[in-house]
Amino acid sequence: MNTTSTSSNTVFDVISWLFGLLALAIGVVNTFWGNDPGFGMFIILVATVFFPPISALTKKVTGFAIPGLVKVLLALFILWSSLGVGELFDKIDLMMASFN
């Protein structure tokens, strides 16, 4: 039995879950505290690509799996658009102020 393949798949699944949750949180912040709820909903939709059960379901239904390189590029796009262009930290400040 090849445990290296299994352990590397587990590591990639954990990273995928963590980034999916991060992207989901970014989408929620952009949806409710941003000036463009459509962009936030788009990020939420794209974040689902990173969750392993959704990836498995997509592959089962369509027979097509999104390649890892495409996921990495998509992750970089999400980070760039949210941190650079989307002013995520200003939106987080708005969110925190609304809870006070």
PDB file as gemmi writes it, atoms N, CA and C in Angstrom:
CRYST1    1.000    1.000    1.000  90.00  90.00  90.00 P 1                      
ATOM      1  N   MET A   1       0.845  -1.181   0.000  1.00  0.00           N  
ATOM      2  CA  MET A   1       0.000   0.000   0.000  1.00  0.00           C  
ATOM      3  C   MET A   1       0.886   1.239   0.000  1.00  0.00           C  
ATOM      4  N   ASN A   2       0.517   2.214  -0.811  1.00  0.00           N  
ATOM      5  CA  ASN A   2       1.304   3.428  -0.946  1.00  0.00           C  
ATOM      6  C   ASN A   2       0.743   4.498  -0.005  1.00  0.00           C  
ATOM      7  N   THR A   3       1.391   4.704   1.129  1.00  0.00           N  
ATOM      8  CA  THR A   3       0.898   5.682   2.100  1.00  0.00           C  
ATOM      9  C   THR A   3       1.294   7.102   1.732  1.00  0.00           C  
ATOM     10  N   THR A   4       2.307   7.271   0.909  1.00  0.00           N  
ATOM     11  CA  THR A   4       2.721   8.615   0.496  1.00  0.00           C  
ATOM     12  C   THR A   4       1.617   9.283  -0.301  1.00  0.00           C  
ATOM     13  N   SER A   5       1.009   8.563  -1.217  1.00  0.00           N  
ATOM     14  CA  SER A   5      -0.080   9.116  -2.014  1.00  0.00           C  
ATOM     15  C   SER A   5      -1.266   9.482  -1.132  1.00  0.00           C  
ATOM     16  N   THR A   6      -1.598   8.611  -0.181  1.00  0.00           N  
ATOM     17  CA  THR A   6      -2.723   8.862   0.707  1.00  0.00           C  
ATOM     18  C   THR A   6      -2.463  10.072   1.592  1.00  0.00           C  
ATOM     19  N   SER A   7      -1.266  10.175   2.147  1.00  0.00           N  
ATOM     20  CA  SER A   7      -0.969  11.300   3.027  1.00  0.00           C  
ATOM     21  C   SER A   7      -0.892  12.608   2.253  1.00  0.00           C  
ATOM     22  N   SER A   8      -0.382  12.583   1.020  1.00  0.00           N  
ATOM     23  CA  SER A   8      -0.335  13.816   0.239  1.00  0.00           C  
ATOM     24  C   SER A   8      -1.741  14.243  -0.176  1.00  0.00           C  
ATOM     25  N   ASN A   9      -2.608  13.272  -0.480  1.00  0.00           N  
ATOM     26  CA  ASN A   9      -3.998  13.615  -0.778  1.00  0.00           C  
ATOM     27  C   ASN A   9      -4.668  14.237   0.432  1.00  0.00           C  
ATOM     28  N   THR A  10      -4.376  13.719   1.622  1.00  0.00           N  
ATOM     29  CA  THR A  10      -4.949  14.278   2.845  1.00  0.00           C  
ATOM     30  C   THR A  10      -4.470  15.711   3.056  1.00  0.00           C  
ATOM     31  N   VAL A  11      -3.195  15.958   2.825  1.00  0.00           N  
ATOM     32  CA  VAL A  11      -2.655  17.313   2.974  1.00  0.00           C  
ATOM     33  C   VAL A  11      -3.328  18.256   1.979  1.00  0.00           C  
ATOM     34  N   PHE A  12      -3.469  17.840   0.727  1.00  0.00           N  
ATOM     35  CA  PHE A  12      -4.119  18.683  -0.268  1.00  0.00           C  
ATOM     36  C   PHE A  12      -5.586  18.908   0.073  1.00  0.00           C  
ATOM     37  N   ASP A  13      -6.255  17.900   0.615  1.00  0.00           N  
ATOM     38  CA  ASP A  13      -7.655  18.065   1.025  1.00  0.00           C  
ATOM     39  C   ASP A  13      -7.778  19.079   2.156  1.00  0.00           C  
ATOM     40  N   VAL A  14      -6.868  19.017   3.127  1.00  0.00           N  
ATOM     41  CA  VAL A  14      -6.905  19.965   4.242  1.00  0.00           C  
ATOM     42  C   VAL A  14      -6.662  21.382   3.740  1.00  0.00           C  
ATOM     43  N   ILE A  15      -5.669  21.545   2.865  1.00  0.00           N  
ATOM     44  CA  ILE A  15      -5.389  22.865   2.298  1.00  0.00           C  
ATOM     45  C   ILE A  15      -6.592  23.355   1.498  1.00  0.00           C  
ATOM     46  N   SER A  16      -7.206  22.466   0.754  1.00  0.00           N  
ATOM     47  CA  SER A  16      -8.374  22.830  -0.044  1.00  0.00           C  
ATOM     48  C   SER A  16      -9.539  23.255   0.844  1.00  0.00           C  
ATOM     49  N   TRP A  17      -9.784  22.508   1.921  1.00  0.00           N  
ATOM     50  CA  TRP A  17     -10.835  22.885   2.871  1.00  0.00           C  
ATOM     51  C   TRP A  17     -10.554  24.254   3.482  1.00  0.00           C  
ATOM     52  N   LEU A  18      -9.318  24.458   3.915  1.00  0.00           N  
ATOM     53  CA  LEU A  18      -8.970  25.727   4.569  1.00  0.00           C  
ATOM     54  C   LEU A  18      -9.120  26.907   3.613  1.00  0.00           C  
ATOM     55  N   PHE A  19      -8.622  26.763   2.387  1.00  0.00           N  
ATOM     56  CA  PHE A  19      -8.779  27.874   1.456  1.00  0.00           C  
ATOM     57  C   PHE A  19     -10.233  28.054   1.059  1.00  0.00           C  
ATOM     58  N   GLY A  20     -10.979  26.958   0.932  1.00  0.00           N  
ATOM     59  CA  GLY A  20     -12.407  27.084   0.629  1.00  0.00           C  
ATOM     60  C   GLY A  20     -13.141  27.865   1.701  1.00  0.00           C  
ATOM     61  N   LEU A  21     -12.832  27.577   2.956  1.00  0.00           N  
ATOM     62  CA  LEU A  21     -13.464  28.313   4.054  1.00  0.00           C  
ATOM     63  C   LEU A  21     -13.036  29.780   4.062  1.00  0.00           C  
ATOM     64  N   LEU A  22     -11.757  30.042   3.784  1.00  0.00           N  
ATOM     65  CA  LEU A  22     -11.272  31.414   3.711  1.00  0.00           C  
ATOM     66  C   LEU A  22     -11.973  32.171   2.583  1.00  0.00           C  
ATOM     67  N   ALA A  23     -12.066  31.557   1.421  1.00  0.00           N  
ATOM     68  CA  ALA A  23     -12.724  32.198   0.286  1.00  0.00           C  
ATOM     69  C   ALA A  23     -14.207  32.402   0.563  1.00  0.00           C  
ATOM     70  N   LEU A  24     -14.826  31.457   1.233  1.00  0.00           N  
ATOM     71  CA  LEU A  24     -16.231  31.598   1.606  1.00  0.00           C  
ATOM     72  C   LEU A  24     -16.421  32.792   2.545  1.00  0.00           C  
ATOM     73  N   ALA A  25     -15.527  32.936   3.523  1.00  0.00           N  
ATOM     74  CA  ALA A  25     -15.592  34.072   4.450  1.00  0.00           C  
ATOM     75  C   ALA A  25     -15.381  35.390   3.699  1.00  0.00           C  
ATOM     76  N   ILE A  26     -14.442  35.410   2.767  1.00  0.00           N  
ATOM     77  CA  ILE A  26     -14.208  36.610   1.961  1.00  0.00           C  
ATOM     78  C   ILE A  26     -15.468  36.957   1.172  1.00  0.00           C  
ATOM     79  N   GLY A  27     -16.106  35.949   0.623  1.00  0.00           N  
ATOM     80  CA  GLY A  27     -17.347  36.181  -0.130  1.00  0.00           C  
ATOM     81  C   GLY A  27     -18.461  36.723   0.741  1.00  0.00           C  
ATOM     82  N   VAL A  28     -18.593  36.200   1.956  1.00  0.00           N  
ATOM     83  CA  VAL A  28     -19.635  36.688   2.868  1.00  0.00           C  
ATOM     84  C   VAL A  28     -19.382  38.143   3.243  1.00  0.00           C  
ATOM     85  N   VAL A  29     -18.134  38.462   3.558  1.00  0.00           N  
ATOM     86  CA  VAL A  29     -17.802  39.855   3.905  1.00  0.00           C  
ATOM     87  C   VAL A  29     -18.113  40.774   2.727  1.00  0.00           C  
ATOM     88  N   ASN A  30     -17.733  40.378   1.532  1.00  0.00           N  
ATOM     89  CA  ASN A  30     -17.992  41.206   0.359  1.00  0.00           C  
ATOM     90  C   ASN A  30     -19.478  41.310   0.042  1.00  0.00           C  
ATOM     91  N   THR A  31     -20.229  40.280   0.339  1.00  0.00           N  
ATOM     92  CA  THR A  31     -21.662  40.315   0.052  1.00  0.00           C  
ATOM     93  C   THR A  31     -22.405  41.262   0.977  1.00  0.00           C  
ATOM     94  N   PHE A  32     -22.121  41.194   2.272  1.00  0.00           N  
ATOM     95  CA  PHE A  32     -22.919  41.943   3.227  1.00  0.00           C  
ATOM     96  C   PHE A  32     -22.318  43.271   3.658  1.00  0.00           C  
ATOM     97  N   TRP A  33     -21.009  43.449   3.539  1.00  0.00           N  
ATOM     98  CA  TRP A  33     -20.394  44.699   3.982  1.00  0.00           C  
ATOM     99  C   TRP A  33     -19.651  45.408   2.864  1.00  0.00           C  
ATOM    100  N   GLY A  34     -19.744  44.923   1.682  1.00  0.00           N  
ATOM    101  CA  GLY A  34     -19.059  45.549   0.564  1.00  0.00           C  
ATOM    102  C   GLY A  34     -20.007  46.406  -0.243  1.00  0.00           C  
ATOM    103  N   ASN A  35     -19.483  47.025  -1.251  1.00  0.00           N  
ATOM    104  CA  ASN A  35     -20.302  47.841  -2.133  1.00  0.00           C  
ATOM    105  C   ASN A  35     -20.728  47.078  -3.383  1.00  0.00           C  
ATOM    106  N   ASP A  36     -20.409  45.793  -3.436  1.00  0.00           N  
ATOM    107  CA  ASP A  36     -20.757  44.982  -4.599  1.00  0.00           C  
ATOM    108  C   ASP A  36     -21.171  43.580  -4.165  1.00  0.00           C  
ATOM    109  N   PRO A  37     -22.440  43.408  -3.772  1.00  0.00           N  
ATOM    110  CA  PRO A  37     -22.875  42.080  -3.332  1.00  0.00           C  
ATOM    111  C   PRO A  37     -22.781  41.020  -4.425  1.00  0.00           C  
ATOM    112  N   GLY A  38     -22.856  41.420  -5.674  1.00  0.00           N  
ATOM    113  CA  GLY A  38     -22.712  40.465  -6.773  1.00  0.00           C  
ATOM    114  C   GLY A  38     -21.328  39.836  -6.792  1.00  0.00           C  
ATOM    115  N   PHE A  39     -20.304  40.647  -6.520  1.00  0.00           N  
ATOM    116  CA  PHE A  39     -18.943  40.138  -6.447  1.00  0.00           C  
ATOM    117  C   PHE A  39     -18.810  39.160  -5.285  1.00  0.00           C  
ATOM    118  N   GLY A  40     -19.414  39.487  -4.159  1.00  0.00           N  
ATOM    119  CA  GLY A  40     -19.374  38.592  -3.004  1.00  0.00           C  
ATOM    120  C   GLY A  40     -20.035  37.249  -3.298  1.00  0.00           C  
ATOM    121  N   MET A  41     -21.166  37.287  -3.971  1.00  0.00           N  
ATOM    122  CA  MET A  41     -21.853  36.041  -4.330  1.00  0.00           C  
ATOM    123  C   MET A  41     -21.014  35.231  -5.326  1.00  0.00           C  
ATOM    124  N   PHE A  42     -20.337  35.925  -6.232  1.00  0.00           N  
ATOM    125  CA  PHE A  42     -19.444  35.248  -7.171  1.00  0.00           C  
ATOM    126  C   PHE A  42     -18.319  34.536  -6.431  1.00  0.00           C  
ATOM    127  N   ILE A  43     -17.722  35.201  -5.447  1.00  0.00           N  
ATOM    128  CA  ILE A  43     -16.643  34.587  -4.666  1.00  0.00           C  
ATOM    129  C   ILE A  43     -17.169  33.383  -3.886  1.00  0.00           C  
ATOM    130  N   ILE A  44     -18.379  33.496  -3.328  1.00  0.00           N  
ATOM    131  CA  ILE A  44     -18.987  32.360  -2.617  1.00  0.00           C  
ATOM    132  C   ILE A  44     -19.164  31.178  -3.569  1.00  0.00           C  
ATOM    133  N   LEU A  45     -19.657  31.450  -4.755  1.00  0.00           N  
ATOM    134  CA  LEU A  45     -19.858  30.389  -5.746  1.00  0.00           C  
ATOM    135  C   LEU A  45     -18.529  29.750  -6.143  1.00  0.00           C  
ATOM    136  N   VAL A  46     -17.519  30.572  -6.380  1.00  0.00           N  
ATOM    137  CA  VAL A  46     -16.208  30.059  -6.777  1.00  0.00           C  
ATOM    138  C   VAL A  46     -15.566  29.291  -5.619  1.00  0.00           C  
ATOM    139  N   ALA A  47     -15.830  29.702  -4.380  1.00  0.00           N  
ATOM    140  CA  ALA A  47     -15.239  29.034  -3.212  1.00  0.00           C  
ATOM    141  C   ALA A  47     -15.659  27.569  -3.140  1.00  0.00           C  
ATOM    142  N   THR A  48     -16.811  27.246  -3.679  1.00  0.00           N  
ATOM    143  CA  THR A  48     -17.277  25.856  -3.621  1.00  0.00           C  
ATOM    144  C   THR A  48     -16.368  24.914  -4.399  1.00  0.00           C  
ATOM    145  N   VAL A  49     -15.625  25.442  -5.356  1.00  0.00           N  
ATOM    146  CA  VAL A  49     -14.707  24.628  -6.156  1.00  0.00           C  
ATOM    147  C   VAL A  49     -13.643  23.982  -5.272  1.00  0.00           C  
ATOM    148  N   PHE A  50     -13.301  24.632  -4.165  1.00  0.00           N  
ATOM    149  CA  PHE A  50     -12.209  24.162  -3.319  1.00  0.00           C  
ATOM    150  C   PHE A  50     -12.626  23.064  -2.339  1.00  0.00           C  
ATOM    151  N   PHE A  51     -13.905  22.867  -2.111  1.00  0.00           N  
ATOM    152  CA  PHE A  51     -14.351  21.855  -1.158  1.00  0.00           C  
ATOM    153  C   PHE A  51     -14.299  20.470  -1.805  1.00  0.00           C  
ATOM    154  N   PRO A  52     -13.529  19.543  -1.209  1.00  0.00           N  
ATOM    155  CA  PRO A  52     -13.356  18.211  -1.824  1.00  0.00           C  
ATOM    156  C   PRO A  52     -14.659  17.464  -2.135  1.00  0.00           C  
ATOM    157  N   PRO A  53     -15.690  17.495  -1.280  1.00  0.00           N  
ATOM    158  CA  PRO A  53     -16.911  16.781  -1.662  1.00  0.00           C  
ATOM    159  C   PRO A  53     -17.582  17.369  -2.910  1.00  0.00           C  
ATOM    160  N   ILE A  54     -17.516  18.680  -3.066  1.00  0.00           N  
ATOM    161  CA  ILE A  54     -18.113  19.303  -4.254  1.00  0.00           C  
ATOM    162  C   ILE A  54     -17.282  18.969  -5.483  1.00  0.00           C  
ATOM    163  N   SER A  55     -15.958  18.954  -5.327  1.00  0.00           N  
ATOM    164  CA  SER A  55     -15.090  18.561  -6.444  1.00  0.00           C  
ATOM    165  C   SER A  55     -15.383  17.127  -6.875  1.00  0.00           C  
ATOM    166  N   ALA A  56     -15.559  16.245  -5.900  1.00  0.00           N  
ATOM    167  CA  ALA A  56     -15.861  14.842  -6.214  1.00  0.00           C  
ATOM    168  C   ALA A  56     -17.219  14.713  -6.895  1.00  0.00           C  
ATOM    169  N   LEU A  57     -18.201  15.474  -6.420  1.00  0.00           N  
ATOM    170  CA  LEU A  57     -19.540  15.436  -7.029  1.00  0.00           C  
ATOM    171  C   LEU A  57     -19.496  15.966  -8.459  1.00  0.00           C  
ATOM    172  N   THR A  58     -18.770  17.045  -8.665  1.00  0.00           N  
ATOM    173  CA  THR A  58     -18.644  17.610 -10.009  1.00  0.00           C  
ATOM    174  C   THR A  58     -17.991  16.609 -10.956  1.00  0.00           C  
ATOM    175  N   LYS A  59     -16.951  15.937 -10.467  1.00  0.00           N  
ATOM    176  CA  LYS A  59     -16.276  14.940 -11.304  1.00  0.00           C  
ATOM    177  C   LYS A  59     -17.203  13.760 -11.598  1.00  0.00           C  
ATOM    178  N   LYS A  60     -17.993  13.367 -10.607  1.00  0.00           N  
ATOM    179  CA  LYS A  60     -18.905  12.234 -10.795  1.00  0.00           C  
ATOM    180  C   LYS A  60     -20.007  12.579 -11.792  1.00  0.00           C  
ATOM    181  N   VAL A  61     -20.547  13.777 -11.688  1.00  0.00           N  
ATOM    182  CA  VAL A  61     -21.669  14.168 -12.545  1.00  0.00           C  
ATOM    183  C   VAL A  61     -21.212  14.510 -13.963  1.00  0.00           C  
ATOM    184  N   THR A  62     -20.130  15.279 -14.075  1.00  0.00           N  
ATOM    185  CA  THR A  62     -19.707  15.747 -15.392  1.00  0.00           C  
ATOM    186  C   THR A  62     -18.590  14.919 -16.003  1.00  0.00           C  
ATOM    187  N   GLY A  63     -17.870  14.167 -15.154  1.00  0.00           N  
ATOM    188  CA  GLY A  63     -16.729  13.416 -15.647  1.00  0.00           C  
ATOM    189  C   GLY A  63     -15.495  14.291 -15.819  1.00  0.00           C  
ATOM    190  N   PHE A  64     -15.575  15.521 -15.365  1.00  0.00           N  
ATOM    191  CA  PHE A  64     -14.486  16.480 -15.508  1.00  0.00           C  
ATOM    192  C   PHE A  64     -14.054  16.962 -14.138  1.00  0.00           C  
ATOM    193  N   ALA A  65     -12.760  16.889 -13.859  1.00  0.00           N  
ATOM    194  CA  ALA A  65     -12.211  17.397 -12.607  1.00  0.00           C  
ATOM    195  C   ALA A  65     -11.429  18.673 -12.899  1.00  0.00           C  
ATOM    196  N   ILE A  66     -11.586  19.653 -12.044  1.00  0.00           N  
ATOM    197  CA  ILE A  66     -10.842  20.894 -12.215  1.00  0.00           C  
ATOM    198  C   ILE A  66      -9.388  20.630 -11.817  1.00  0.00           C  
ATOM    199  N   PRO A  67      -8.465  20.890 -12.720  1.00  0.00           N  
ATOM    200  CA  PRO A  67      -7.044  20.615 -12.424  1.00  0.00           C  
ATOM    201  C   PRO A  67      -6.526  21.476 -11.270  1.00  0.00           C  
ATOM    202  N   GLY A  68      -5.539  20.950 -10.574  1.00  0.00           N  
ATOM    203  CA  GLY A  68      -4.955  21.654  -9.436  1.00  0.00           C  
ATOM    204  C   GLY A  68      -4.377  23.008  -9.816  1.00  0.00           C  
ATOM    205  N   LEU A  69      -3.751  23.111 -10.986  1.00  0.00           N  
ATOM    206  CA  LEU A  69      -3.189  24.384 -11.428  1.00  0.00           C  
ATOM    207  C   LEU A  69      -4.278  25.440 -11.592  1.00  0.00           C  
ATOM    208  N   VAL A  70      -5.419  25.037 -12.108  1.00  0.00           N  
ATOM    209  CA  VAL A  70      -6.530  25.976 -12.271  1.00  0.00           C  
ATOM    210  C   VAL A  70      -7.025  26.447 -10.900  1.00  0.00           C  
ATOM    211  N   LYS A  71      -7.061  25.529  -9.931  1.00  0.00           N  
ATOM    212  CA  LYS A  71      -7.471  25.913  -8.581  1.00  0.00           C  
ATOM    213  C   LYS A  71      -6.477  26.887  -7.955  1.00  0.00           C  
ATOM    214  N   VAL A  72      -5.193  26.668  -8.185  1.00  0.00           N  
ATOM    215  CA  VAL A  72      -4.173  27.576  -7.657  1.00  0.00           C  
ATOM    216  C   VAL A  72      -4.333  28.961  -8.289  1.00  0.00           C  
ATOM    217  N   LEU A  73      -4.516  29.004  -9.598  1.00  0.00           N  
ATOM    218  CA  LEU A  73      -4.714  30.287 -10.276  1.00  0.00           C  
ATOM    219  C   LEU A  73      -5.984  30.981  -9.799  1.00  0.00           C  
ATOM    220  N   LEU A  74      -7.027  30.207  -9.571  1.00  0.00           N  
ATOM    221  CA  LEU A  74      -8.282  30.761  -9.051  1.00  0.00           C  
ATOM    222  C   LEU A  74      -8.095  31.305  -7.640  1.00  0.00           C  
ATOM    223  N   ALA A  75      -7.326  30.603  -6.825  1.00  0.00           N  
ATOM    224  CA  ALA A  75      -7.040  31.076  -5.470  1.00  0.00           C  
ATOM    225  C   ALA A  75      -6.262  32.386  -5.510  1.00  0.00           C  
ATOM    226  N   LEU A  76      -5.277  32.468  -6.388  1.00  0.00           N  
ATOM    227  CA  LEU A  76      -4.516  33.712  -6.529  1.00  0.00           C  
ATOM    228  C   LEU A  76      -5.411  34.864  -6.997  1.00  0.00           C  
ATOM    229  N   PHE A  77      -6.329  34.572  -7.913  1.00  0.00           N  
ATOM    230  CA  PHE A  77      -7.269  35.598  -8.366  1.00  0.00           C  
ATOM    231  C   PHE A  77      -8.154  36.080  -7.221  1.00  0.00           C  
ATOM    232  N   ILE A  78      -8.655  35.157  -6.423  1.00  0.00           N  
ATOM    233  CA  ILE A  78      -9.507  35.538  -5.292  1.00  0.00           C  
ATOM    234  C   ILE A  78      -8.739  36.414  -4.319  1.00  0.00           C  
ATOM    235  N   LEU A  79      -7.519  36.014  -3.987  1.00  0.00           N  
ATOM    236  CA  LEU A  79      -6.713  36.814  -3.061  1.00  0.00           C  
ATOM    237  C   LEU A  79      -6.381  38.180  -3.645  1.00  0.00           C  
ATOM    238  N   TRP A  80      -5.990  38.221  -4.907  1.00  0.00           N  
ATOM    239  CA  TRP A  80      -5.650  39.495  -5.542  1.00  0.00           C  
ATOM    240  C   TRP A  80      -6.865  40.420  -5.609  1.00  0.00           C  
ATOM    241  N   SER A  81      -7.984  39.887  -6.043  1.00  0.00           N  
ATOM    242  CA  SER A  81      -9.162  40.738  -6.206  1.00  0.00           C  
ATOM    243  C   SER A  81      -9.739  41.182  -4.871  1.00  0.00           C  
ATOM    244  N   SER A  82      -9.594  40.385  -3.845  1.00  0.00           N  
ATOM    245  CA  SER A  82     -10.155  40.750  -2.543  1.00  0.00           C  
ATOM    246  C   SER A  82      -9.222  41.641  -1.743  1.00  0.00           C  
ATOM    247  N   LEU A  83      -7.953  41.317  -1.731  1.00  0.00           N  
ATOM    248  CA  LEU A  83      -7.005  42.088  -0.926  1.00  0.00           C  
ATOM    249  C   LEU A  83      -6.558  43.363  -1.636  1.00  0.00           C  
ATOM    250  N   GLY A  84      -6.319  43.274  -2.919  1.00  0.00           N  
ATOM    251  CA  GLY A  84      -5.804  44.428  -3.651  1.00  0.00           C  
ATOM    252  C   GLY A  84      -6.905  45.358  -4.111  1.00  0.00           C  
ATOM    253  N   VAL A  85      -7.753  44.865  -4.976  1.00  0.00           N  
ATOM    254  CA  VAL A  85      -8.786  45.692  -5.589  1.00  0.00           C  
ATOM    255  C   VAL A  85      -9.995  45.849  -4.682  1.00  0.00           C  
ATOM    256  N   GLY A  86     -10.357  44.793  -3.975  1.00  0.00           N  
ATOM    257  CA  GLY A  86     -11.602  44.781  -3.214  1.00  0.00           C  
ATOM    258  C   GLY A  86     -11.541  45.425  -1.847  1.00  0.00           C  
ATOM    259  N   GLU A  87     -10.361  45.850  -1.401  1.00  0.00           N  
ATOM    260  CA  GLU A  87     -10.202  46.527  -0.109  1.00  0.00           C  
ATOM    261  C   GLU A  87     -10.834  45.721   1.029  1.00  0.00           C  
ATOM    262  N   LEU A  88     -10.449  44.473   1.132  1.00  0.00           N  
ATOM    263  CA  LEU A  88     -11.036  43.559   2.103  1.00  0.00           C  
ATOM    264  C   LEU A  88     -10.887  44.052   3.538  1.00  0.00           C  
ATOM    265  N   PHE A  89      -9.732  44.601   3.871  1.00  0.00           N  
ATOM    266  CA  PHE A  89      -9.509  45.023   5.257  1.00  0.00           C  
ATOM    267  C   PHE A  89     -10.426  46.178   5.654  1.00  0.00           C  
ATOM    268  N   ASP A  90     -10.735  47.081   4.714  1.00  0.00           N  
ATOM    269  CA  ASP A  90     -11.694  48.149   5.000  1.00  0.00           C  
ATOM    270  C   ASP A  90     -13.083  47.568   5.244  1.00  0.00           C  
ATOM    271  N   LYS A  91     -13.437  46.547   4.503  1.00  0.00           N  
ATOM    272  CA  LYS A  91     -14.743  45.911   4.671  1.00  0.00           C  
ATOM    273  C   LYS A  91     -14.819  45.150   5.993  1.00  0.00           C  
ATOM    274  N   ILE A  92     -13.711  44.559   6.395  1.00  0.00           N  
ATOM    275  CA  ILE A  92     -13.682  43.882   7.694  1.00  0.00           C  
ATOM    276  C   ILE A  92     -13.847  44.899   8.813  1.00  0.00           C  
ATOM    277  N   ASP A  93     -13.230  46.079   8.660  1.00  0.00           N  
ATOM    278  CA  ASP A  93     -13.421  47.149   9.642  1.00  0.00           C  
ATOM    279  C   ASP A  93     -14.886  47.563   9.717  1.00  0.00           C  
ATOM    280  N   LEU A  94     -15.562  47.686   8.568  1.00  0.00           N  
ATOM    281  CA  LEU A  94     -16.995  48.000   8.552  1.00  0.00           C  
ATOM    282  C   LEU A  94     -17.810  46.917   9.252  1.00  0.00           C  
ATOM    283  N   MET A  95     -17.444  45.677   9.006  1.00  0.00           N  
ATOM    284  CA  MET A  95     -18.154  44.553   9.630  1.00  0.00           C  
ATOM    285  C   MET A  95     -17.988  44.609  11.143  1.00  0.00           C  
ATOM    286  N   MET A  96     -16.772  44.820  11.609  1.00  0.00           N  
ATOM    287  CA  MET A  96     -16.521  44.862  13.050  1.00  0.00           C  
ATOM    288  C   MET A  96     -17.225  46.051  13.693  1.00  0.00           C  
ATOM    289  N   ALA A  97     -17.286  47.176  12.985  1.00  0.00           N  
ATOM    290  CA  ALA A  97     -17.976  48.355  13.526  1.00  0.00           C  
ATOM    291  C   ALA A  97     -19.471  48.112  13.620  1.00  0.00           C  
ATOM    292  N   SER A  98     -20.018  47.319  12.724  1.00  0.00           N  
ATOM    293  CA  SER A  98     -21.458  47.055  12.772  1.00  0.00           C  
ATOM    294  C   SER A  98     -21.852  46.145  13.920  1.00  0.00           C  
ATOM    295  N   PHE A  99     -20.888  45.382  14.454  1.00  0.00           N  
ATOM    296  CA  PHE A  99     -21.175  44.514  15.593  1.00  0.00           C  
ATOM    297  C   PHE A  99     -21.102  45.251  16.921  1.00  0.00           C  
ATOM    298  N   ASN A 100     -20.544  46.449  16.926  1.00  0.00           N  
ATOM    299  CA  ASN A 100     -20.421  47.223  18.169  1.00  0.00           C  
ATOM    300  C   ASN A 100     -21.616  48.097  18.410  1.00  0.00           C  
TER     301      ASN A 100                                                      
END                                                                             
